Amino acid sequence: MDRTPLYERLVSAGAQFGEYCGAETARGFGDPKAEYRALISGCGVYDLGWRAKIVLTGADRVRWANGMVTNNVRDLAEGHGNYSFLLNAQGRIQGDVYVYNMGDHLLCDTERWQAPKILELFDKFIIMDDVEVTDVSGKLSGIAVQGPESLKVLRGLGLTIADEVEPLKVQQMVWNGIGISVTRMASEVAKTFEIWLTGENVPKLWDALVGTGARPVGTDALEMFRVAAGVPRYGLDITDKYIPQETEQFHALHFSKGCYLGQEIVERVRSRGAVHRHYIGYRIHGPAPTPGTEVQVDGKKVGEITSALSVPVGDGERTYGLGYIRKELGEPGSKVQVNGQEAEVAAPPFDEALKQG
């Protein structure tokens, strides 16, 4: 398993380590609840070495990529990105990826564990196209800062960032003589900035961010936030069992951009409205169930849990789940059972877990 470029710095900070999305990185720094609160009420900083970066070059790169993913790559302005699925011919989801138009190349950003499969898919569908695919994950890494104090911390480094930044727009900057790329993620519930730079310079940036007031955060707290915010993860909440409309991630779809792999199924579902289950959240009374646990009504399976965690709320904790439910039974507020315990269907994000002082 790959260690991220921050590994040695995280060791010296007393991190507990674990695997996350295909890389070895910090699970936490001793107090995941406090780390979680930094993400929602202060400023947390975390390793992004578990993300993979794939570069597409060649004269046909835009046309070809537009035919591979579910969103509109063709009309992306330079320095802008969007989120997409990759499908097979049956419309089943094979992976997810952010694609950015960087001018002379496209930059694809995904999780490290997904990269081998995505590279294989890319290679399979380059026939006579002038497209070259290069995995640059070993050279280009990143760090994220998140929370309402993020702008204050970034400006403390001397970075010029506006109060309102367009999501998924990449700004090229120089910090202490080091070239960096800064982008704000497309989240309605958190202010999150990603900073991309060469792996050798990541520890320097980490030290500066921590010195400016950002709190180190591990993936345990990051997962708490992900569940509270209702953000699905490919491989857990989204797999090749599902077609795009079932996941409710409509920001990954573009219905008028032209042909792409799996489009026929997506268009058929859109025209017929034939979705029998959909992605939803749950407030659960009791301990967090394991992924795959059935959601039941009157003893009959009506859905399943795909992610669940206990999340700090006020002075205590509450258990939240993500998963799927039959469409006709998925009205928020509906009562269901999970592991024999009462649960309530809810449309994430879970506001009470995200709006704490």
C-alpha positions as CSV (number, residue, x, y, z in Angstrom):
1,M,0.0,0.0,0.0
2,D,1.3,3.5,-0.9
3,R,2.3,5.9,1.8
4,T,1.4,9.5,1.1
5,P,4.1,12.2,0.8
6,L,3.0,13.4,4.3
7,Y,3.7,10.1,6.0
8,E,6.8,11.1,7.9
9,R,5.3,14.4,9.0
10,L,2.2,12.6,10.2
11,V,4.3,10.2,12.2
12,S,6.0,13.1,14.0
13,A,2.6,14.6,14.8
14,G,1.6,11.4,16.6
15,A,-1.0,10.2,14.1
16,Q,-2.7,6.8,14.2
17,F,-2.5,5.3,10.7
18,G,-4.8,3.2,8.6
19,E,-5.8,2.5,5.0
20,Y,-8.1,5.0,3.3
21,C,-9.1,4.8,-0.3
22,G,-6.0,2.9,-1.3
23,A,-3.3,4.8,0.7
24,E,-1.8,4.7,4.1
25,T,-2.6,8.0,5.9
26,A,-3.6,9.4,9.3
27,R,-6.8,8.0,10.8
28,G,-6.6,10.5,13.6
29,F,-4.6,12.5,16.1
30,G,-6.1,11.3,19.4
31,D,-9.4,13.1,19.5
32,P,-11.6,12.4,16.4
33,K,-14.6,14.3,18.0
34,A,-12.5,17.5,18.3
35,E,-11.2,16.9,14.8
36,Y,-14.7,16.6,13.5
37,R,-15.7,19.9,15.2
38,A,-12.8,21.6,13.6
39,L,-14.2,20.7,10.2
40,I,-17.6,22.2,11.0
41,S,-16.8,25.1,13.3
42,G,-13.1,26.0,12.9
43,C,-10.5,24.9,10.3
44,G,-9.2,21.4,9.9
45,V,-6.4,20.4,7.6
46,Y,-6.0,16.9,6.2
47,D,-3.9,14.8,3.8
48,L,-5.1,14.3,0.3
49,G,-2.4,11.8,-0.7
50,W,-5.2,9.2,-1.0
51,R,-6.4,11.0,-4.2
52,A,-5.0,9.9,-7.6
53,K,-4.3,12.3,-10.4
54,I,-4.5,11.2,-14.1
55,V,-3.5,13.5,-17.0
56,L,-5.0,13.3,-20.5
57,T,-3.2,14.9,-23.3
58,G,-3.5,14.7,-27.1
59,A,-5.5,16.5,-29.8
60,D,-8.6,14.3,-29.2
61,R,-8.6,14.4,-25.4
62,V,-11.7,16.6,-24.9
63,R,-13.9,14.8,-27.5
64,W,-12.8,11.4,-26.3
65,A,-13.2,12.2,-22.6
66,N,-16.7,13.6,-23.2
67,G,-17.7,10.2,-24.6
68,M,-16.4,8.4,-21.6
69,V,-18.1,10.2,-18.7
70,T,-21.6,11.2,-17.8
71,N,-21.0,15.0,-17.4
72,N,-20.2,17.6,-20.0
73,V,-16.4,17.8,-20.5
74,R,-16.6,19.4,-23.9
75,D,-17.9,22.8,-22.7
76,L,-15.7,23.1,-19.6
77,A,-14.0,26.5,-19.5
78,E,-10.3,26.5,-18.9
79,G,-9.6,26.2,-15.2
80,H,-12.9,24.7,-14.4
81,G,-14.0,21.1,-13.5
82,N,-17.0,18.9,-12.8
83,Y,-18.0,15.6,-11.3
84,S,-18.8,12.5,-13.4
85,F,-19.5,8.8,-13.3
86,L,-17.9,6.2,-15.6
87,L,-20.5,3.6,-16.8
88,N,-20.4,0.4,-18.6
89,A,-22.7,-0.3,-21.6
90,Q,-25.4,-1.5,-19.2
91,G,-25.4,1.8,-17.5
92,R,-23.8,0.4,-14.3
93,I,-21.5,2.7,-12.4
94,Q,-17.8,1.7,-12.7
95,G,-16.2,4.6,-10.9
96,D,-16.4,8.4,-10.2
97,V,-14.0,11.1,-11.2
98,Y,-13.6,14.9,-11.2
99,V,-12.4,16.2,-14.6
100,Y,-10.7,19.6,-14.9
101,N,-9.9,21.5,-18.1
102,M,-6.3,22.7,-17.5
103,G,-5.8,24.2,-20.9
104,D,-3.3,21.9,-22.6
105,H,-4.5,18.8,-20.7
106,L,-7.4,17.4,-18.7
107,L,-6.8,16.5,-15.1
108,C,-8.8,13.6,-13.7
109,D,-9.0,13.3,-9.9
110,T,-10.2,10.2,-8.2
111,E,-9.4,7.9,-5.3
112,R,-6.2,5.9,-5.4
113,W,-7.9,2.5,-5.2
114,Q,-10.0,3.4,-8.2
115,A,-7.1,4.5,-10.4
116,P,-6.0,1.1,-11.8
117,K,-9.6,0.3,-12.9
118,I,-10.1,3.7,-14.4
119,L,-6.7,3.5,-16.2
120,E,-7.7,0.1,-17.6
121,L,-11.1,1.5,-18.8
122,F,-9.4,4.5,-20.4
123,D,-6.8,2.3,-22.2
124,K,-9.6,-0.1,-23.4
125,F,-11.5,2.7,-25.2
126,I,-8.6,4.5,-26.8
127,I,-8.8,3.0,-30.3
128,M,-7.6,5.4,-33.1
129,D,-7.8,8.5,-30.9
130,D,-5.0,10.9,-30.3
131,V,-5.1,10.6,-26.5
132,E,-2.3,9.8,-24.0
133,V,-3.1,8.8,-20.4
134,T,-0.5,9.4,-17.7
135,D,-0.8,8.6,-14.0
136,V,0.9,11.5,-12.2
137,S,-0.2,10.5,-8.7
138,G,3.4,9.9,-7.7
139,K,4.3,13.5,-8.5
140,L,1.2,15.5,-7.7
141,S,-0.4,15.4,-4.3
142,G,-2.4,17.7,-2.1
143,I,-3.8,19.0,1.2
144,A,-7.3,20.1,2.1
145,V,-8.4,22.8,4.5
146,Q,-12.1,22.8,5.6
147,G,-14.3,24.8,7.9
148,P,-15.6,28.4,8.3
149,E,-12.1,29.6,9.3
150,S,-10.5,28.2,6.1
151,L,-10.2,31.5,4.3
152,K,-8.6,33.1,7.3
153,V,-6.0,30.4,7.5
154,L,-5.3,30.5,3.8
155,R,-5.0,34.3,3.8
156,G,-2.6,33.9,6.8
157,L,-0.3,32.2,4.3
158,G,-0.4,35.2,2.0
159,L,-2.8,33.6,-0.5
160,T,-5.2,36.0,-2.2
161,I,-8.6,34.3,-2.3
162,A,-12.0,36.0,-2.7
163,D,-14.8,35.7,-0.1
164,E,-16.9,33.9,-2.7
165,V,-15.0,31.4,-4.9
166,E,-16.8,29.5,-7.7
167,P,-16.8,25.8,-6.9
168,L,-14.4,23.6,-8.9
169,K,-12.6,26.6,-10.4
170,V,-8.8,26.1,-10.2
171,Q,-6.6,29.1,-9.4
172,Q,-2.9,28.9,-10.1
173,M,-0.8,30.6,-7.4
174,V,2.8,30.8,-6.1
175,W,3.4,30.3,-2.4
176,N,7.0,30.7,-1.0
177,G,8.3,30.2,-4.5
178,I,6.3,27.0,-4.9
179,G,3.6,26.6,-7.7
180,I,0.3,25.5,-6.3
181,S,-3.3,25.0,-7.6
182,V,-6.2,25.9,-5.3
183,T,-9.8,24.9,-5.9
184,R,-12.9,25.0,-3.8
185,M,-15.0,21.8,-3.7
186,A,-18.6,21.9,-4.7
187,S,-20.2,21.5,-1.2
188,E,-23.3,23.4,0.1
189,V,-22.6,22.4,3.7
190,A,-18.8,23.1,4.1
191,K,-16.2,25.5,2.9
192,T,-13.5,23.1,1.6
193,F,-10.4,24.1,-0.4
194,E,-8.0,21.6,-2.0
195,I,-4.4,22.7,-2.7
196,W,-2.4,20.6,-5.2
197,L,1.3,20.7,-5.4
198,T,4.3,18.4,-5.9
199,G,4.7,15.7,-3.3
200,E,8.1,16.9,-2.1
201,N,6.6,20.3,-1.1
202,V,3.5,18.9,0.7
203,P,5.2,18.7,4.1
204,K,6.3,22.4,3.9
205,L,2.7,23.5,3.2
206,W,1.4,21.2,6.0
207,D,3.7,22.8,8.5
208,A,2.6,26.3,7.4
209,L,-1.1,25.5,7.6
210,V,-0.8,24.0,11.1
211,G,1.3,27.0,12.1
212,T,-1.4,29.4,10.9
213,G,-4.1,27.7,13.0
214,A,-5.5,24.7,11.1
215,R,-6.1,21.6,13.2
216,P,-4.7,18.3,11.9
217,V,-7.6,16.0,11.1
218,G,-7.6,12.3,10.3
219,T,-9.9,10.2,8.1
220,D,-12.1,8.9,11.0
221,A,-13.3,12.5,11.6
222,L,-13.5,13.0,7.8
223,E,-15.8,10.0,7.5
224,M,-18.0,11.4,10.3
225,F,-18.4,14.6,8.3
226,R,-19.0,12.7,5.1
227,V,-21.9,10.7,6.6
228,A,-23.3,13.8,8.4
229,A,-23.2,15.7,5.1
230,G,-24.7,12.8,3.2
231,V,-21.9,12.5,0.7
232,P,-21.8,9.0,-1.0
233,R,-18.5,7.3,-1.6
234,Y,-17.8,5.0,-4.5
235,G,-17.2,1.5,-3.4
236,L,-19.5,1.9,-0.3
237,D,-22.6,3.9,-1.2
238,I,-22.2,3.8,-4.9
239,T,-21.2,0.6,-6.6
240,D,-21.8,-1.2,-10.0
241,K,-25.1,-2.5,-8.6
242,Y,-26.6,1.0,-9.2
243,I,-27.5,3.2,-12.2
244,P,-26.9,6.9,-11.9
245,Q,-30.4,8.1,-11.2
246,E,-30.7,5.7,-8.2
247,T,-27.8,7.5,-6.5
248,E,-29.5,11.0,-6.6
249,Q,-26.2,12.5,-7.8
250,F,-27.8,14.4,-10.6
251,H,-24.9,16.9,-10.6
252,A,-22.9,14.1,-12.2
253,L,-25.2,13.9,-15.2
254,H,-25.7,16.0,-18.4
255,F,-28.7,15.1,-20.5
256,S,-28.0,17.0,-23.7
257,K,-24.2,16.7,-24.3
258,G,-24.3,13.9,-26.8
259,C,-23.3,10.3,-26.8
260,Y,-21.2,8.6,-24.0
261,L,-20.7,5.1,-22.8
262,G,-23.9,3.9,-21.0
263,Q,-26.0,6.9,-22.2
264,E,-28.7,4.8,-23.7
265,I,-29.7,3.3,-20.3
266,V,-29.5,6.7,-18.5
267,E,-31.7,8.3,-21.2
268,R,-34.2,5.4,-21.1
269,V,-34.5,5.8,-17.3
270,R,-34.9,9.5,-17.6
271,S,-37.6,9.3,-20.2
272,R,-39.6,6.5,-18.4
273,G,-38.9,7.7,-14.8
274,A,-38.4,4.0,-13.9
275,V,-36.4,4.2,-10.7
276,H,-37.5,1.7,-8.0
277,R,-35.0,2.6,-5.3
278,H,-33.0,5.7,-4.4
279,Y,-30.3,7.0,-2.2
280,I,-31.4,8.4,1.2
281,G,-30.3,9.0,4.8
282,Y,-31.4,7.5,8.1
283,R,-31.5,8.7,11.7
284,I,-30.9,5.5,13.6
285,H,-31.7,4.8,17.3
286,G,-28.9,2.6,18.5
287,P,-25.3,1.7,17.5
288,A,-24.1,2.1,13.9
289,P,-25.1,-0.9,11.8
290,T,-22.6,-2.5,9.4
291,P,-22.8,-1.8,5.6
292,G,-25.2,-4.2,4.0
293,T,-27.6,-4.2,7.0
294,E,-31.2,-4.5,5.8
295,V,-33.7,-1.7,6.3
296,Q,-37.1,-3.2,7.1
297,V,-40.8,-2.4,7.3
298,D,-43.0,-4.9,9.1
299,G,-40.2,-7.5,8.9
300,K,-39.7,-7.1,5.1
301,K,-36.6,-5.8,3.4
302,V,-37.2,-2.4,1.8
303,G,-33.7,-1.1,1.6
304,E,-30.1,-1.3,2.9
305,I,-27.5,0.6,4.9
306,T,-24.3,1.4,3.0
307,S,-22.5,3.7,5.5
308,A,-23.3,4.5,9.1
309,L,-21.4,6.2,12.0
310,S,-22.0,7.8,15.3
311,V,-21.4,11.5,15.0
312,P,-20.9,14.2,17.8
313,V,-24.0,16.3,18.3
314,G,-24.0,18.8,21.1
315,D,-22.7,17.0,24.3
316,G,-23.6,13.6,22.9
317,E,-23.7,11.5,19.8
318,R,-26.3,10.5,17.2
319,T,-26.2,7.7,14.7
320,Y,-26.7,8.5,11.1
321,G,-26.8,6.2,8.1
322,L,-26.7,6.4,4.3
323,G,-28.2,3.9,2.0
324,Y,-31.1,3.1,-0.3
325,I,-34.8,2.5,0.1
326,R,-37.7,1.6,-2.2
327,K,-38.9,4.8,-3.9
328,E,-42.5,4.5,-2.6
329,L,-41.4,4.1,1.0
330,G,-38.6,6.8,1.0
331,E,-40.6,9.8,2.2
332,P,-38.5,11.7,4.8
333,G,-40.0,11.1,8.3
334,S,-41.1,7.6,7.5
335,K,-40.4,5.0,10.2
336,V,-38.3,1.9,9.5
337,Q,-36.4,-0.7,11.4
338,V,-32.6,-1.3,11.3
339,N,-31.2,-4.2,13.3
340,G,-34.5,-4.3,15.2
341,Q,-34.1,-0.6,16.2
342,E,-36.3,2.2,15.1
343,A,-34.9,4.5,12.4
344,E,-36.3,7.4,10.5
345,V,-35.9,8.1,6.8
346,A,-34.2,11.5,6.3
347,A,-33.0,13.6,3.4
348,P,-29.3,14.4,4.1
349,P,-27.4,16.5,5.1
350,F,-28.2,16.1,8.8
351,D,-28.3,19.8,9.8
352,E,-28.2,19.2,13.6
353,A,-24.8,17.5,13.2
354,L,-23.3,20.2,11.0
355,K,-24.5,23.4,12.7
356,Q,-22.7,23.3,16.1
357,G,-21.0,26.1,18.0
